[in-house]
Amino acid sequence: HTIQVDYILYMDELAKQVGVRPPILKLLLTDPRLSVNVIFGPCTPYQFRLHGPGQWEGARQAILTQWDRRSSHSLIFSVSVAALLSALYYSRDSLHTFIADPSSLLDKIRAFVPLPLSAQ
C-alpha cells in the first residue's frame, strides 16, 4: 500500500530534519559500546534523545539496558519449540527411514500437495 512506510527509514528521515539523528561515526569513536547498541540493537525512540532538541540524560543508559527490560522468551517461540520436540519424539521411529530415503516423505504427502496444472 502506498500509505505504509518503513518505520526505520521514516524515523531516520524525520530525525534528520529535526536534528536529533544520532551521529553514528562520532558515537563509534567516542562511545563504541553505545554505537554498537544503536546500530545492531532495536530501533527505539531512545536513540533520538541522545543529541539535539529534547535531549535526555537517561537515553544512553536506556539504550544500554533495553534488552534487560524485555521478556526472555515469547509465547510463540516456546510453543514452536514444544511442537518441534513433540514431532521429533513421536516420529523418532520413522526418522531413520526418512534419513535413508528422503523421497519417501514426498510419496507420503503427494496426496496433500497440489499438482501443477498440465499444459493443454
C-alpha positions as CSV (number, residue, x, y, z in Angstrom):
1,H,0.0,0.0,0.0
2,T,1.2,3.5,-0.7
3,I,0.1,4.7,2.7
4,Q,2.5,2.4,4.5
5,V,6.1,3.4,5.2
6,D,9.2,1.7,6.6
7,Y,9.4,2.7,10.2
8,I,13.2,2.9,10.5
9,L,13.7,4.9,7.3
10,Y,10.8,7.2,8.2
11,M,12.1,7.8,11.7
12,D,15.7,8.4,10.4
13,E,14.5,10.9,7.8
14,L,12.3,12.7,10.4
15,A,15.1,12.7,13.0
16,K,17.5,14.2,10.3
17,Q,15.0,17.0,9.6
18,V,14.5,17.8,13.3
19,G,18.2,17.5,14.1
20,V,18.1,14.5,16.5
21,R,19.6,11.8,14.3
22,P,22.4,10.1,16.3
23,P,25.8,10.8,14.7
24,I,26.9,7.2,14.2
25,L,30.6,7.9,13.3
26,K,31.0,10.2,16.3
27,L,29.4,7.6,18.6
28,L,31.7,4.9,17.1
29,L,34.7,6.9,18.0
30,T,33.6,8.3,21.4
31,D,31.4,5.6,22.8
32,P,31.8,2.3,20.9
33,R,29.6,0.3,23.2
34,L,26.7,2.7,22.7
35,S,27.2,2.8,18.9
36,V,27.1,-1.0,18.7
37,N,23.8,-1.0,20.6
38,V,22.4,1.8,18.3
39,I,23.5,0.1,15.1
40,F,22.7,-3.5,15.9
41,G,20.0,-3.2,18.6
42,P,16.3,-2.5,18.0
43,C,15.4,0.9,16.7
44,T,13.8,2.6,19.7
45,P,13.0,6.3,20.3
46,Y,15.7,6.4,22.9
47,Q,18.4,6.9,20.2
48,F,16.7,10.1,19.1
49,R,17.0,11.5,22.6
50,L,20.9,11.3,22.7
51,H,21.5,14.7,20.9
52,G,19.7,17.8,19.8
53,P,16.3,19.2,21.0
54,G,14.7,17.1,23.6
55,Q,18.0,15.5,24.7
56,W,17.6,13.2,27.7
57,E,20.3,12.3,30.1
58,G,19.0,8.8,30.6
59,A,18.9,7.9,26.9
60,R,22.3,6.3,26.9
61,Q,21.5,4.1,29.9
62,A,18.1,3.2,28.5
63,I,19.7,2.1,25.2
64,L,22.3,0.0,27.0
65,T,19.7,-1.7,29.3
66,Q,16.8,-2.1,26.8
67,W,17.4,-5.9,26.4
68,D,17.1,-6.3,30.2
69,R,13.6,-5.0,30.1
70,R,12.2,-7.5,27.6
71,S,10.8,-10.9,28.4
72,S,13.2,-13.8,27.9
73,H,11.1,-15.9,25.6
74,S,8.0,-15.2,23.7
75,L,5.0,-17.5,23.9
76,I,5.2,-18.2,20.1
77,F,8.9,-19.3,20.5
78,S,8.0,-21.6,23.4
79,V,5.1,-23.2,21.6
80,S,7.2,-23.7,18.5
81,V,10.0,-25.4,20.4
82,A,7.5,-27.6,22.2
83,A,5.9,-28.6,18.8
84,L,9.2,-29.4,17.3
85,L,10.3,-31.5,20.2
86,S,7.0,-33.3,20.2
87,A,7.2,-34.0,16.4
88,L,10.8,-35.4,16.9
89,Y,9.7,-37.6,19.8
90,Y,6.7,-39.1,18.0
91,S,8.5,-39.6,14.7
92,R,11.7,-41.0,16.1
93,D,10.8,-44.5,14.9
94,S,10.5,-43.3,11.3
95,L,13.4,-40.8,11.5
96,H,16.0,-43.4,10.4
97,T,13.8,-44.3,7.4
98,F,13.5,-40.6,6.4
99,I,17.2,-40.1,6.6
100,A,17.9,-43.2,4.5
101,D,15.3,-42.2,1.8
102,P,14.0,-38.6,1.9
103,S,11.9,-39.1,-1.2
104,S,9.7,-41.5,0.7
105,L,8.3,-38.4,2.5
106,L,7.3,-36.9,-0.8
107,D,5.4,-40.1,-1.7
108,K,3.5,-40.0,1.6
109,I,2.4,-36.4,1.2
110,R,1.8,-36.4,-2.5
111,A,-1.9,-36.6,-2.0
112,F,-1.9,-33.4,0.1
113,V,0.3,-31.3,-2.3
114,P,-1.4,-29.6,-5.2
115,L,-0.1,-30.7,-8.5
116,P,0.8,-28.2,-11.2
117,L,-1.7,-27.8,-14.0
118,S,-0.8,-29.6,-17.2
119,A,-0.3,-27.5,-20.3
120,Q,-3.1,-28.1,-22.9
